[in-house]
């Protein structure tokens, strides 16, 4: 964005979606959080709502030192970058889900 006096660079932040291969239940949220924690992803400001699954929070990749938010329901995890989310960090998170939670999950770019 350009003004009379300055040029501001606004990064384009692209959300991603990890689609589960099956519907997950509220009870699965404990396993999902444990998988993240065991693989050096810290979950903060976590909110879980019983009934149909809803899990939201901020995730810190302790290895890459990046932050992103997640919004999870029974079918997918929406991942929204906050600041500079490296592609490596996102792929590490996706790999963690594949190897430890849902080996048949798929990944797509958010199209809004």
C-alpha positions in Angstrom: 0.0 0.0 0.0 1.4 3.4 -1.0 0.6 6.7 0.7 2.0 10.1 -0.1 4.8 9.7 2.4 5.4 6.0 2.8 5.1 2.6 1.2 3.7 -0.1 3.5 4.2 -3.7 2.7 1.4 -5.9 4.0 2.1 -9.6 3.8 -0.6 -11.8 2.3 -1.4 -14.5 4.9 -2.9 -17.6 3.3 -4.9 -20.0 5.5 -4.6 -23.7 5.0 -7.0 -26.6 5.8 -6.1 -30.0 6.9 -9.1 -32.3 6.2 -9.5 -35.4 8.3 -10.2 -38.7 6.6 -13.1 -39.3 9.0 -15.3 -37.3 11.4 -13.6 -37.0 14.7 -15.3 -36.9 18.1 -14.9 -34.6 21.1 -12.9 -37.5 22.8 -10.4 -37.3 19.9 -9.5 -33.8 20.9 -7.4 -35.0 23.8 -5.4 -37.2 21.5 -5.0 -34.4 19.0 -3.7 -32.0 21.7 -1.4 -34.7 23.0 0.1 -35.3 19.5 0.8 -31.6 19.1 2.4 -31.3 22.6 4.5 -34.4 22.0 5.8 -32.9 18.8 6.9 -29.5 20.2 3.7 -27.6 19.3 2.4 -25.6 22.3 -1.3 -24.8 22.4 -2.4 -21.6 24.1 -5.7 -19.9 24.8 -7.3 -23.3 24.0 -11.1 -23.5 23.9 -12.9 -26.8 23.5 -16.6 -27.0 23.2 -18.3 -30.3 23.8 -21.1 -31.6 21.5 -20.0 -31.4 18.0 -16.2 -30.9 18.3 -14.9 -27.3 18.3 -11.2 -26.7 19.3 -9.6 -23.3 18.9 -6.3 -21.8 20.0 -3.0 -20.4 19.2 -0.2 -22.8 18.4 3.5 -22.1 18.9 5.9 -24.2 16.9 8.6 -24.5 19.6 11.2 -25.7 17.0 10.6 -23.0 14.3 9.5 -20.3 16.7 6.4 -19.4 14.7 2.8 -18.8 15.8 -0.5 -19.7 14.0 -4.1 -20.1 15.0 -6.2 -23.2 14.6 -9.9 -23.6 14.4 -10.9 -27.3 14.4 -14.2 -29.0 13.9 -15.1 -32.7 13.4 -14.0 -32.6 9.8 -10.9 -30.3 9.6 -8.3 -28.0 11.0 -8.3 -24.4 9.7 -4.8 -23.0 10.1 -4.3 -19.2 9.9 -0.8 -17.8 10.0 0.0 -15.0 12.5 3.0 -13.0 11.4 5.7 -14.8 9.5 4.6 -18.5 9.4 7.3 -20.4 7.6 6.2 -23.1 5.1 8.5 -25.4 6.9 6.6 -24.9 10.2 3.3 -25.6 8.4 4.6 -28.7 6.8 6.0 -29.9 10.1 2.6 -29.5 11.7 0.9 -31.3 8.8 3.4 -34.2 9.0 2.8 -34.4 12.7 -1.0 -34.9 12.0 -0.3 -37.5 9.3 2.2 -39.5 11.3 0.5 -39.4 14.7 -3.2 -38.7 14.3 -4.7 -39.3 10.9 -2.5 -40.9 8.2 -5.1 -40.2 5.5 -5.7 -36.5 6.2 -5.4 -34.2 3.2 -4.2 -30.6 2.9 -5.7 -27.8 0.7 -5.3 -24.1 0.5 -8.1 -22.1 1.8 -10.2 -20.5 -0.9 -12.4 -17.8 0.5 
